[in-house]
Amino acid sequence: MLYIPGNNPAMLQQGGVYGADSLLLDLEDAVALNQKDAARALVANMIKYNNFYDAEISVRVNHISTPFGLADLEAIVPLQPDNIRFPKCETVEELAEVIKIVEEIEDKHNLPHDQMTIHAMIETALGVMNVYEIAGFSKRVDAITIGGQDLTSDMKVEAGKDGIGIDYARKRIVMAAKAHRIDVMDTVWADVDDEEGLIRETEYIRKIGFTGKALINPRQIDACHSVYTPTEKEVAKAMRVYSAFLKNKAEGIGVFAVDGKMVDKPVVERAMHTLSLAEIDLETIQY
């Protein structure tokens, strides 16, 4: 997910060609106070008229406690981007208020309540402690995400490259997302010149369960994709596992061996996930 400042017309216009899976059009931290209104109008017009191709479109609005949050929602919700990102989410009560406002705006414009989703952004210690309830509060919440810079500030710890300060928060947020079967996005890697560090961190967050990672520069996209895209070896193994599963299922066998290792339901599910990441249609696999 690539952040694009809402006051950067060049990046907004070119967003669809960068190759990110998702674009986060930002009206919050990336935009100075005196540019909020102009950025809101620019993002709204880009959603209306710009071609973002196949990228998912998310808009990060300002918090509803600010003078800009309600105006952001009134301008963006009628355009129905793929999702709205709600920043600094701390409690289910404020999330409920946001969803109520969103649905009142949708009703005003005769729009359904089941198209545009909500991403809750966890950026404070209180949000981390309430994340399980936040993640499961509404079917409209289909992803949660961690904001590392604000979280380390709230915790009064250093935002180091080792990630130690937010490691507990990362794992708690991942577990909450997995428990409710929704996506979970990691925070940004701030040093755009340190690709090795980005790859190392992305490998780590993939291992602990994050669905994907937020990025701040188009140069980071290929590195992130290189970690999340299964290798040829991983795909080949997944193909062997799934093909063997089909064969043994047809013969009424539940547990079997592939490459000398036992295969049961969890192993098959991991193989299916690998194949989905590689965009391989399971229906095309035979035994």
C-alpha positions, 0 to 999 in steps of 0.5 A, spaced: 500 500 500 503 506 497 501 512 501 500 518 496 500 525 499 493 528 498 496 535 496 501 532 490 497 532 484 503 529 480 503 523 484 496 522 485 495 522 477 501 517 476 499 513 482 496 507 478 502 506 474 507 505 480 505 498 480 502 498 488 497 493 489 493 499 493 494 506 493 492 510 500 490 517 498 492 521 504 488 527 507 491 526 514 499 527 516 502 528 509 498 534 508 499 541 512 493 544 516 493 550 511 492 545 505 487 541 508 481 544 504 485 544 497 487 537 498 480 534 499 478 537 493 484 535 489 483 527 492 476 528 490 477 530 483 482 524 482 477 519 484 472 522 480 476 522 473 483 519 474 485 512 472 488 508 477 487 502 473 487 495 478 490 499 484 485 498 490 483 506 492 483 507 500 483 514 503 485 516 509 481 522 512 482 526 518 480 524 525 473 526 526 475 530 533 479 535 528 475 540 524 477 536 518 474 529 519 467 530 518 468 535 511 473 529 509 467 524 510 462 528 506 467 529 500 469 522 500 464 517 502 459 519 496 465 517 491 465 510 494 473 509 494 474 501 496 475 503 503 476 509 508 482 509 513 480 512 520 486 514 523 488 514 531 482 509 532 482 507 540 475 505 542 469 501 538 465 507 541 469 512 536 469 507 530 461 506 531 461 514 531 465 514 524 461 508 521 454 512 523 456 518 520 459 514 513 452 510 513 448 517 514 452 520 508 451 514 504 443 514 505 443 521 503 446 519 496 442 513 496 448 508 496 449 501 499 452 500 506 456 494 503 460 496 498 466 501 501 469 498 507 473 501 513 480 500 515 482 502 522 488 504 524 492 503 530 496 508 533 496 509 540 497 504 546 490 505 548 488 502 541 493 497 541 489 494 548 482 495 544 484 492 538 481 485 538 474 489 539 475 494 534 477 488 529 471 485 530 466 490 531 463 491 524 463 487 518 465 493 514 472 493 518 475 489 513 482 491 515 486 494 521 493 497 520 499 499 525 501 506 525 508 505 527 511 513 528 505 515 532 505 509 536 512 510 538 511 517 540 505 515 544 509 510 548 515 515 548 520 510 545 525 510 540 522 509 533 528 504 531 530 500 525 530 494 529 522 495 531 523 493 538 519 498 541 512 496 537 514 488 536 508 487 542 503 491 538 505 488 531 503 481 534 497 483 538 494 487 532 496 481 527 493 476 532 486 480 533 486 481 525 487 473 524 482 472 530 476 476 526 479 473 519 481 480 516 487 483 513 492 487 517 497 492 514 504 493 517 507 500 518 512 504 513 519 503 513 521 511 513 528 510 510 527 510 503 535 509 501 535 503 506 532 497 501 536 492 505 533 494 511 526 494 508 527 487 505 529 485 512 523 488 516 518 486 510 521 478 511 519 479 518 512 482 518 510 477 513 513 471 517 509 474 523 502 474 519 501 481 516 498 481 509 502 487 507 506 493 508 505 500 507 510 504 503 512 511 502 516 511 496 514 508 489 522 505 489 520 501 495 514 497 491 519 492 488 522 490 494 516 489 498 513 485 492 519 481 492 518 478 499 511 477 498 511 474 491 512 466 492 518 464 489 518 458 483 521 453 489 515 455 493 510 455 488 512 448 485 512 445 492 505 448 493 503 445 486 505 438 488 502 438 495 495 441 492 496 436 486 497 430 491 491 432 495 486 432 490 489 425 488 488 422 495 482 426 496 479 422 490 481 416 493 478 417 500 485 419 504 486 424 508 493 424 510 499 423 506 506 424 504 509 429 499 517 429 498 517 425 504 514 429 509 507 428 512 501 433 509 495 434 513 489 439 512 493 445 515 499 444 510 494 443 504 491 450 506 498 453 506 499 451 499 493 453 497 494 460 500 501 460 496 498 459 490 493 464 491 499 469 492 502 467 485 495 468 482 494 461 480 487 458 479 486 452 483 481 449 478 487 449 473 491 444 477 490 436 476 493 430 479 
